[in-house]
Amino acid sequence: MALTLMSCSLLPHTTNAVSVKSTNQLEVNTDIKELKKESKQKQTAETSISDLIEIIEQKYETYQVENSPEANAASQELVEIGKPAVPELINALRKNRIFLTFGVAETLSRIAQKDSSVVPILINKLGDKDSHVRFGAMKALENDSFVPELKKATQNENPRIAAGAIYVLARVRGNNLIVLPFLNHKNSLIRRSAALGLAPSSRKKSLEVFTILKNALDDEDAFIRVNSALNMTFAIGYIKEVSKVIEIGDINKMAKVMVEGAGNKDSSIRFTAVQAFAQIYLIRYLYEI
């Protein structure tokens, strides 16, 4: 009888233990299902982002997303995804494909206009080691919506970020007075970025800007050299005083930089070189008519 009572007294405890074990197992199974679901959703999102970027690359035309309905639709979907799409979009810039770069930059700009927390990410990428990423970040930030953040970035301790911000500010209409003082900055990279940005932004250019551009033809960075050549072609076309300071040696150096740029492995440099050649032919045509 004692044994039976003892056995019976143990039954509730055993039942409780089984119940707790079952509950714990159910919670573990639920957690596993949730993790699998989250993992699947993440994988689907990543695949979707990758596919959308590929559509932009294949369908992007004439340097504006809205000119291609398919690319525009893909870009808009990425904008709806928002900030989670930014890392993969930035990584796509490393592929060094000019149409992809312009399409991705425009998409990043749209996302940043919608979500201001993306702007510091793009500004930080102005200092990236990869020149293709820097170029894409500059294109993405070339919008008056980002002027306040760009002004702050001109004081960044990283000279490449500061230089990139100055260049972009110069390209955004109405910021010439902000950029001009940087033409006398002690850091040559910042001086040249100011000159490169200012040169095509207005026809009211100075000989000081032209002289800085001329000196930049010897820069170690091919991107700066070829952009200097391009902007010098604008100066030649629109600054009468240039005829007093330009020499045949300058023309030969410009031509050399443009030819080298046209054969560069970097598609953005090749594109700029072609622009420079086109501007030369335009000037020639204007003088002949």
N, C-alpha and C positions, 0 to 999 in steps of 0.2 A: 504493500500500500504506500509506503514511504517512497519507494522507487517510482511508483506511478505518479504520485503527487509531485515528486521532484522533476520527473519527465514533463509533466504538464506545465510546471512552473517555467520550464525552459522554452516552451513552445512560443509564447508571445515574443520573447527576445529574438528567437530565430526568425520569426516572421518579420520583425522590425528590421533585422539585419539584411534580410533578402530584399525588403522594400527599399531600404536606403541604397543598396547596391544597384537595384534596378533603376532607381531615380538618377543615380550618378552616371550609370551607363547611358541612360536616355539623354542626359545633359551633354555627355561626351560626344554621342552620335550627332546631336543637334549642332554642337560646335563644329564638328568635322564637316557636316553638310553646309554650314554657313561659310566656312573657310573655302570649301570647294566652289561654292557659288560665287564668292568674292573673287577667287582666283580666275574662274571662268569669265566673269564680267570684265576683269582687268585685261585678260588675254584678248577678249573680243574687242575691247576699247582700243588696245594697242594695235590690233590687226586693222581696225577701222581707221585709225589715225594714219597708219602706214599706207593703206589703200587710198585714202583721200589725198595724201601728199603725192602719191604716184599719179593720180588723176591730174593734179595741178601741173606736174612736170610734163605730162604728155599733151595736155590740152591748152596750156597757157600760151597766149599769143599777144603780140604787139605791146608788151610791157605794161598791160593793165588787165587785171583779173576780170573786170566786168565785160571785157571784149570777147570773152569765151564763156558761154553759158555753163558748160560743164565744169570748167575750172572755178568759175564764180560760185557754183553750187557746192563744190567740194570745199572751197575756202570758207563759205558761210557755215557749213557743218562743223568745220574745225573751230570757228569762232564760237559756235554753240557749245562745243566741248570745253572751250576756254582754256584756263591755265594748265590743266592736265596734259594738253596737247603741246605745250610750249617746249619741253625738253626734246621731244622728237622732231619738232619743227626746226629748232636750233641745230640739232644734229644733222638734219638734212642739208643745212648750209655748207657743211664740210664736203659735200659731194662735188663742189666746184662746177656746177652746171648753171649757166647764166639765167636761162628761163626759169629754172627751179628756184634759184636764188631770189629773183624778182617776185615770183609768185608767193614764196614762203615769207619774204620780207613784208609784202603787202598784207598777208594773212596775220602775221605777228603784230603788225601795226593795228589792225582791226581789233584783235584780242586785247591789246594794251589800252586802246581807247575805251573798251568796254569794262576792263578790269585794271584799275590803276596799279594794283600790286605787281603786275607784269612789267611795268616801266623800269623799276630798279634792276630787274633781271636783264633787260635789254641793255641798259646803261652799263651794267657790269660786263657784258659781252663786248663792249667797245674796247676792252683791254684783253680780250682773248688772244691766246698764242696763235690761233689759226686766222690768217688774214681773210679767209672767206667768211668766217663767222663775224669778224669785225665789220666787213663790208655789208653783210646782211643786216646787222644790228643798226648800222648807220642809215640804211635805206628804210628800215622799219620805224626809226625814230624821226624821220624827216616829215614831221607834221606839227603844226602850231599848237596842238593839244599838249605836247610834251615840253614846251619851252621852259616852264618853271623848273622842272626836274633837270633839264639840260643846263640851265644857268648854274644850278648848284654843282653839277658834274664838272663844270669848267675849273672848279677849285679842287678837284679830286687829287689825292696824293699820287695816284698812278698817272704819269704823264700821258700814257696812251689813251686812257679813259678821258682825261681832260682834253686831249687833242681831238679825239673823236667827237666829243660833245661840242667843241668849238666849231669843228667842220660842219656838223649837222646844223647848228644854230645859224651859221653863215648861209646855209642853203635854204633856210626857212625865211621867207620874205619878211622884211621889217626889222631884222636883228643886226644889221650892219654896224650900228653904233656900239652894240655890245661886243662885237667881235674885233673891231678895228684896233683897240688897245693891245690885243694879243699879237699883233704884227711885230711888236717890240719886246716880246717876252724873251727871257734869257734862254729858255729851252727851244732849240731849233725845231724840234718836232712840232711844238705848239705854234711857233711862228708860221711854219709852212702849212700847217692845217688851216690856219686862219686865212692865209693867202689862197690856198686851193679852194676853200669854200667861198671866199668873197669874189674871186675873179669872174665867174660866170653869172653871179647874182645880180649884177647891175652894170650898166655901161658907163657909169660914173666911177671909173677905176683910176687909181693913181699910178704914177711911175714907180712909186715905192713898192706897190703890190707886184708890178711887172718885174722889178729887179729881184724880188724874193722868189718869184716863180722861175726866173732865169737861173738863179743859184740852185734851185731845187732840181734842175735837170741832172745834177751830179749826185743826187741823193742815192744812198745805198739801197733804198727800197724802190723796187720797180713800179709799184703802185703809185708812189709819189712822183716818180720821174714822168710816167706817162700822163698822169693827171696835170702835171705842170705844163707838159707840151700841149695838151688839149686847151688848157686855160690861156696859154700864151697865144694860141690861134684866135681866141676871142678878143684878146687884147690887141693883136695886130689888126684885126678887123674893125675895132671900134675906138681905139685911142690914137688920136692924131700925133700926140707927143712921142709915141713909141718909135716913130721913124727917126727920131733924133738919137735914140740910144741903142737901137737894135743893129746888130752887125751880121755879116754873112756867116761868121762862125756860129752865131746863135741859131741861125736858120738851119745850118748843117747839123748842129747838135740836136735840135728839135726833130729833124728828119731821122737821125740815127735812133733816137729814143722811140719814135713812132714805129719804125721798122722792127726794132727789137721787141717792142710791145705787141706788135701784130703776130709775132711768133712765140709769145710767152705761153707757157702751159696753163697759166691762170686765165680762165675765160673772161673774168671781169676786166683784166688788163687788156686782153685782146679786143674786147668790146670798146674800151675807152680809146685805144689806138685807132680803131676804125672810125670812131667819132671824130678824132682829130684830123684824120685824112679827109673826111667828108667836109669838115669845117674849112679846111684849106681850099678845097675845090669850090666851096660856096663863096669864099672871099674872092677867089680868082674870077668867078663868074660875075660877082657884083662890080668888080673893077673893070671888067670888059664891056658891060652893058652901058 
